[in-house]
Amino acid sequence: MGAVEHVVVTGLMGAGKTTVGRELAGRLGWSWRDSDADIEASTGATVRELRDREGVDAMHARETGQLIDALAAPGPSVISAAASVIDDPASRVAMRAPGVVVIWLHARPDILAERFESADEHRPAYGHSPESFLAEQAARREPFLGEVGARVIDVDTITPDEVVTRALGVLG
């Protein structure tokens, strides 16, 4: 692996992108960008409010734009990116660029659903069965991981600190 300029931490809702991204950036001494925080700062609305007002496709377009902007900024940085970015072909191209490492935080849908149900109000809610929703999301998104060379860290049974330690190991 060449010199790393950006680390993209992503995964389904509840996987720990924000917590892990912030801590990883702190340990590396790098800047940190967070999809939800950047979008809220630029629009004055949470992603949940934007989803309700503009629709899912518009919200995902904003998440893609945030990732591409963050990857275009001078590094080094850690970017906590919405899982939806893996769906977008332009985002996948950007994540394959030299100097970009993608880390996918993977957890079982039942574990994610427990976190999802207790989440704060900024996170969009989808339907009556978060576990089914998240299982569908995983089935649709995880096949793209190979295309972006994602390093997968299984977060089911480890603490955020252990996830960050494993992420540091991925970076060498």
N, C-alpha and C positions, 0 to 999 in steps of 0.2 A: 504494500500500500504506500502510495506517495504521501506527500505532506497533506495533512488534513486541514482544511480551511473552515468547513461547516459540518456540524453534526445535526442531522434531522432526527429528532426523537418523535416517533408517532406510534399509533396503535388505536384500538377502538376506545370509545368513551369508557372511562373508569380504569384504564390501564395504568395511569400514573404519568402521563406525558408532562404535565406541568410540574409536578413534584420532582420527577427525575431530571427533567431538563434544567430546572432552576439549580438543583444541587450539582448536577454534572458541570454546568457552566461555572458555578462557584468553585468547585474543586480544580477545574482547569484554569481558572482566572480569565475566562472568556466572557464576552457579552452574551446575553440571553434574550431571545425573542420568543413570545408566546402568541400563537394564533388568536386565541380568544381576547387576550389583553390588547393586542395590536388593533384588532377589528373594533373592539369597543372604544378604544382611544380615537380611532379615525371616524367612527360613525356616531358615537354617543349612545349606542344601543348594544345590548348583549346579543350574542349569537342566537339565543332563544327568541328574543324580541324580533331580530331580523328575519329569522325563519318564519315566525308567525306573520310578520308584516309583508315580507317580500317573497317567501316561498323557499323551499329547500334548495332548488337549483341556484337561485341568486346567492343564498348563504354559502353554498359550496364554491361558487365562482369567487366570492370574497376570500374564502379560505385558500383557494389556489393562488389568487393574486398576492395574498400575504406571504405565502411560501416563496413564490418567485421573486418578490421584492426582497425578502430576507436573504435569499441565496445570492442575489445580485449585489448586496451590500458588502463592503470590505469585511473580511474575517479577521480573526477567527470568531466563530459564534456557535452557539447551540440554539437550535430552533425547535420549540415544541409545536408541532404541526398537527392540524386536524387530520383524522384518518381519511377524510374525503379526498385529500390531495392524491392519494394513490390511485383514485379512479380517473384522474385527469391525465391525458397523454402528455400535455405540455409540462405538467409537474413531474411526471416520470422521467422525461428527458432531462429536466433540470436536476433531478436527484441522481442522475447517472453521470453528471459532470465530474471532471477530475477535481479532487480535493473535497468531495462530498461523501460523507458516510451516513447511511440510513440505519437507524436502529428501530426495529419494530418491537414494541412491548406486547407480548402475547399472554392472554389469560383465557381460561375457560369462560364461556358465556354465563354460566351460573354465578361465577365469582364476580364478573363484571356487572351482572344484573344487581347483585347486592350493593355494590358501590354506586351504581347508576341510580338506584331508588333512593339512596340517602344523599344524593348530590345536591349542591346548592342550586339556586334558581337560574344561574346563567346557562346551564346545560339544557339543550332541547330535550323534551320527552317525546317518546314515540310509542304510542299504543299502550295496550293493557298488559303486554307480556314483554318486558325488556329483555328477558333471556332469549326468547324467540327472535326478537328484532336483532339482537347482537349476534346470534348464531348466523342469521342471514347475512349480516354485514361481514362477518368473518369469511363465510363461504364465498362472497363476492369479491372481497378485497385481498385476502391473503394469497390468491394465485398470482397477483402482481408483484409479490415480494421478490421473487427471483429476478424479475426484469430490472429492478432498481438495486439489486445486490444487497438487499437488506440483511442485516445481522439480526437474528431473532433472539430475544431474551424472554424466557418463560417466567412470568412474574406471579404465578399462582400462589406459591408458597414461600416467597422471600420478601424481605422488607425493602422499602425504597432504598435504604443505604446499601443493601446487597445488590440491588439492581444497578445502582450507580457504580459500584465496584466492578461489576461484570462489564458495564459499558466502558469503563476505563481500560479494562483488559482487552476489549475489542479494538480500542484505539491504539493499543500497544504501549 
